[in-house]
Amino acid sequence: NAGVMQNPRHLVRRRGQEARLRCSPMKGHSHVYWYRQLPEEGLKFMVYLQKENIIDESGMPKERFSAEFPKEGPSILRIQQVVRGDSAAYFCASSEPGQGDSPLHFGNGTRLTVT
Amino acid sequence: EDQVTQSPEALRLQEGESSSLNCSYTVSGLRGLFWYRQDPGKGPEFLFTLYSAGEEKEKERLKATLTKKESFLHITAPKPEDSATYLCAVSGGGADGLTFGKGTHLIIQP
């Protein structure tokens, strides 16, 4: 019973490069969420997706960040032209339908370091 | 805007010394309050969901309670393996996803 799988676990990018973070939800889960965690900060909501649909991207920066959850394959969080301030841990979570009262199950995150 | 405040920020206890962690929240239309445990280098691990004031949930040495303004996570006779950061989150206010507090970093000394 695999949990939420994220890869890579660690990612190092130089300023200006692109970062692609992948997330496979738990089996049977069709809702995916991305969160960002900065040192000494709480988890901040970024985006909520269902298959082929972005439901809520109110937490996503307007520029350089995008997310998708295609019909087949993992969800992808893409950061273009990374800057040092993008360095953080990015967590993906999934839930069953009826997300308002279903707990989120988290992966172990991707730690992005921008040099 | 939904708000979650956790206290204390850090807590150091001796093994066997019981205590409580606090989570104060402001949300319009609470759908659920969630407690998670996070170990270093790992993602949050789900512990409990509470839906209405007066509700209580228990799991091993942990017990979560909920009022209209706050939730408590009571830890009874803790062991060193209970050391972790405990996160509180709320769902509600018409927003998608959860709003998290900054967590309480708990250390249990043998």
HADDOCK unambig.tbl for C-alpha pairs under 7 A between the chains (distance, minus, plus):
assign (segid A and resid 41 and name CA) (segid B and resid 102 and name CA) 5.72 0.50 0.50
assign (segid A and resid 42 and name CA) (segid B and resid 100 and name CA) 6.08 0.50 0.50
assign (segid A and resid 42 and name CA) (segid B and resid 101 and name CA) 5.70 0.50 0.50
assign (segid A and resid 42 and name CA) (segid B and resid 102 and name CA) 4.12 0.50 0.50
assign (segid A and resid 43 and name CA) (segid B and resid 100 and name CA) 5.89 0.50 0.50
assign (segid A and resid 45 and name CA) (segid B and resid 97 and name CA) 6.62 0.50 0.50
assign (segid A and resid 48 and name CA) (segid B and resid 97 and name CA) 6.96 0.50 0.50
assign (segid A and resid 56 and name CA) (segid B and resid 96 and name CA) 6.73 0.50 0.50
assign (segid A and resid 91 and name CA) (segid B and resid 43 and name CA) 6.98 0.50 0.50
assign (segid A and resid 100 and name CA) (segid B and resid 31 and name CA) 6.21 0.50 0.50
assign (segid A and resid 100 and name CA) (segid B and resid 91 and name CA) 6.43 0.50 0.50
assign (segid A and resid 101 and name CA) (segid B and resid 31 and name CA) 6.05 0.50 0.50
assign (segid A and resid 101 and name CA) (segid B and resid 32 and name CA) 5.76 0.50 0.50
assign (segid A and resid 105 and name CA) (segid B and resid 46 and name CA) 6.62 0.50 0.50
assign (segid A and resid 106 and name CA) (segid B and resid 43 and name CA) 5.64 0.50 0.50
assign (segid A and resid 106 and name CA) (segid B and resid 44 and name CA) 5.93 0.50 0.50
assign (segid A and resid 106 and name CA) (segid B and resid 45 and name CA) 6.85 0.50 0.50
assign (segid A and resid 107 and name CA) (segid B and resid 43 and name CA) 5.43 0.50 0.50
assign (segid A and resid 108 and name CA) (segid B and resid 42 and name CA) 4.65 0.50 0.50
assign (segid A and resid 108 and name CA) (segid B and resid 43 and name CA) 4.10 0.50 0.50
assign (segid A and resid 109 and name CA) (segid B and resid 42 and name CA) 6.95 0.50 0.50
assign (segid A and resid 109 and name CA) (segid B and resid 43 and name CA) 6.07 0.50 0.50
